[in-house]
Amino acid sequence: MNRMLENLKCAICLELFRNAVTIPCGHNFCQECIERHWQGEEKKKYECPKCRKEFDEKPILNRNGELSEMAEMILAGDAGVPSSPTGLPSQSTRLCERHHKELDLYCKTHRICICSICSIQQCEAHKKMTVEEAKKIMEQKLMKQSKEVDHQKQRTEQKITELQSNMDKRRNLTEQKTKWILDKFNHLLQSLEKSRQSTEKLIEGEGQRLSAQEQMQLQQLEEYAEAMRAYHVKTNALFQTQDDVHFIQEAQSIEQPQMERSDVPFEMDMKLDEVTNLLSRILGLTGALEKTTMSEESQETKDGAEGPPSSHTTRTSAAEAEVFRPYYHPLSFDPRTAHKYICISHNDQKAEHKLITPSSKGGLPEEPERFEYCWQVLCKEQLEDGRHYWEADFSNPWIYIGVAYKSIERKATMEMKLGMDAVSWCLEVEDDRYSAWHNGEQNKISHREKFKRIGIFLNYHDGSLAFYGDGRRDKHLHTFHHAFTEPLYPAFLIGEDVSVTLK
């Protein structure tokens, strides 16, 4: 039985075979042991640990099923082999298979236990130690590893506990926030529906009331017109009489028709303007909300299809240009609107503020559309419907750039420059300071990077006007939200010694 048991042991680990494999020389080893043994080979050749036969290439390991099954049966206790308290075969009977001597040494080179004869014949030049010493070293190593594993196990269990706790907290917090958000959405939808119904009733009710007032005013005007026609008939007939006494008597009885002023108020228009402005702001907020909740892929698709894209270049990249191209609108300055100190050149693509007089230019023609006091100029093109994008370069950061209705005042003083009235919107650029202006209200912008190019994106339908430094989406400066009701004209106020070039 002992002889059979020895034949079922691996010559490397001296334990019963674990997944026994056979190499070409016919010897058997645990697959893990022989592979680990060959990993330690210093030479390129592979050597059998028992017979020392060398192989030029790493041998193919063939599984020995019979030895593996027999070893597994013994380990399972089916063969009735005496064992140590650990359940493994006793160490005291382990002898060298070749020399039948006690395995009392350990070869560090081949990482196997050997006898004294093996030490002289096969492992003379190798580093060796006693089995007891090797055991102590391995015990210390295993104890150290065991402590590290225990420490890692504790840390891992702690991390698992923390992660589970965080998962629970995150789940609870997400549920709370989701409930709050959905409740707010429902409330918002209900509020919007109520506002829509009340607006519809307002329009319908006010429309009927105004219609009745208009009909009444129309009737009064028609009666007044009829009274004036009768008045003219009487007076014309009286002018034909030759009897002075009759003229005097009849003239005293003729009264001039009087009409009480009953103009129809236009409060409805003011209320609807407020509604359209508020709706424009709401649309801007819902657009931002939609962008925030989009997936990254959907965001990229939407950016490419509906508006200016993100960019990480200092100027508009070729890829951005392709995306901007569908919205790019070529512009040109309108010399008829240019202040006398603003010179237009380069096929109306460049405007430059120079301290010159009209006489030095040979005189400027009188134009009702020319700005008289403000250093301003409009573009020829009117923008309405759809989306439009354009850019402007400037030599020095002292300009106002924006849009205006055609009705902007041309003879106003500098106090009523671009952005100071209700018909213009602009971005003020002064060094590295920026402000947005509309109707005299200033909105200071915290951005402090200095730009010499501004990109403008107008979505007329949605009522948004956005400004971007260097034409880059990530350099967004400001967006106006307004329900535009008239065509818009790109507009500029140009500081002294500053030139602006349309792109």
Secondary structure by P-SEA (a helix, b strand, c coil): caaaaaaaccccccccccccccccccccccaaaaaaaaaacccccccccccccccccccbbbbbaaaaaaaaaaaacccccccccccccccccccccccccccccccccccccccccccccccccbbbbcaaaaaaaaaaaaaaaaaaaaaaaaaaaaaaaaaaaaaaaaaaaaaaaaaaaaaaaaaaaaaaaaaaaaaaaaaaaaaaaaaaaaaaaaaaaaaaaaaaaaaaaaaaaaaacccaaaaaaaaaaccccccccccccaaaaaaaaaaaaaaaaaaaaaaaaaaaaccaaaaaaaaacccbbbbccccccaaaaaaacccbbbbbbcccccccccccccccccccccccccccccccccccccccccccccccccccccbbbbbbbbccccccccccccccccccccccccccccccccccccccbbbbbcccbbbbbcccccccbbbbbbccccbbbbbbcccccccccccccccccbbbbbbbbbcccbbbbcc
